[in-house]
Structure formats: C-alpha cells, structure tokens
Amino acid sequence: MNIDNKIDKNIIEFVLKLLNIPYESHKYFTDGVSSHVILLNNKYLIKRSTPYAIKAEIKFLSLNPSPKMQKIIYFDPSYRFAVYEFIHGDIMKQVDDIDDFLRNIIYITNNYKTVDYYGYGYLYEEVSTWSEFLLDEIADSTKTLVAYIPDNSIVLDQVKILEDYKFDKKLIRGDFGTHNFIKVNGKFAGVIDPMPVLGDSLYDTLFAIVSNASVVKNISLDKIYSLLSEPHQKIKAMLIVVLYCRIARCLKYHKHDINIYMDFWNRLTL
C-alpha cells in the first residue's frame, strides 16, 4: 500500500483495522466531488470534509435511513471523516426510465422525517425563515441569469405565494438531483452526497424533476400536478423558484441544455 498522503494512510489503516479486513485497493474520486473521497477495496467510501459537512451528512442519513441512501459504516467522533457503504452503479447523467425515476424520488421525499430544529436552509448554516433561504438561492442565481431572464420579479412573487402555505419542517436531502443519483441497468439504485436542508420536502421533489434535461423535455405541469398531493398553486410557485435556480446551474454545468430549460420556463411563466 503506497499512499503519499499521511492522513489518508492513517485513516485507511484505521478503517482496515476497524472492519478487520485486509487491504486490497484504493482509488480517489475527483469528478464533480467537492470532498476528499477514497474508495477502499471497491466496497467502502471514505469521505473527508469539514466537520460541519460530515456532521450534516451523518445527521441526515441517521434521520432518514433508506435502502436508497448511503449506509453509514462509521464516522469519526470529531467529524473529520466518515465511512459509507459504496453504492455500485453509474451517475444518472441520463434518465432512462422516467416512471421509475419519479416513483423513487417521490417515495424518498414522502418519507423524510419531520424535525423540530431551529431555522431553515442548509443545516448548521440556518437562516430564520424558509422565505429567506429561497430568496438567498434566487439572489445567487440572478447573478448568472440576467442575460436569459432579465426580470426576476415573477420568481420573487412566487416566494410571497409560498408564504401562504404552511408545511411540516423536514430535514430534506438538498441538492437532490440526478448528478447525485446512481443507476444500474437504467434503473434508480441510490442517492449519494447529501447536502441537508431544513425546509419543505416539495422543494426536493421538484428540484429532482428539473435536475435533468431528459426529464424536463418530457414532463408537463399537469403530469407534475398528478404526482403530488399538494395545492396546484403551491406546486407551480415552488416549481418556478426551483426551475429558476436550476437554469442558473444549467448555464454553469451543462449549457448545451439551455434551450430545453428555457422552453420549459416559457411554457410555465408565459
């Protein structure tokens, strides 16, 4: 075992001893990964990040256990790193089976647990209201979207509409998109890398739906209404907010899909 990074070497040796297993192999993940991630023996995922990020992940996964989520094997008491069971498969860059995809994301978001924590928004970086979190997300997106959507007043109006609807505060996954979904043989297999948010589970459901162009170009507002047991006005308001923020990400990460997103935006808002 030849590892240059002393911290990695020590952590790997600790995990091997903890699990009482021999060393076989390790490799690093770098594509789209913000944390320091090592795959050990092609079975265990070791993640190093900030204590707040690791603690938030552990809190979410402990509160929302699911066969579709990463299973916690161990976490450092100081939250320097965590060890998860590796979910084999491919990143869901393309959604092959939309019905299977929709069934899974709705099942997951319907089973989030209600919490009684302070604040809203990113766990351990909370703001005082849900609207404040949404407005912060909109403000960040507006910097990117001026050339495509010069007037964001329609989005700001949706936040006011959403204020009329009460909801059970839940610890939702956050960043719940296909870039964090794993598929096997075209079917939904699991979710990785939670970025927990205190808020409305509808946010996660709609975030997932608009996270991939192959879904966006094949879904209608009526179809979305039929999937969810929420007032139509609330669904549309949240969808406009989430789609606006998603278009900003589209411009940053996959600009070639912008026409698909803008077409859906125009159908939704005109």
Secondary structure, DSSP 8 states (H G I E B T S, - for coil): ---S-HHHHHHHHHHHHHHT-----EEEE-TT--SEEEEETTTEEEEE--HHHHHHHHHHHHHS--TTB--EEEE-TTSSEEEEE---SEE-SS-S-HHHHHHHHHHHHHT--B---SSBEETTS-BS-HHHHHHHHHHHHHHHHTTT----HHHHHHHHHHTT-----EEE-SS-SGGGEEEETTEEEEE-----EEE-HHHHHHHHHTT-HHHHTT--HHHHHHH--S-HHHHHHHHHHHHHHHHHHHHHH-GGGHHHHHHHHHHHH-
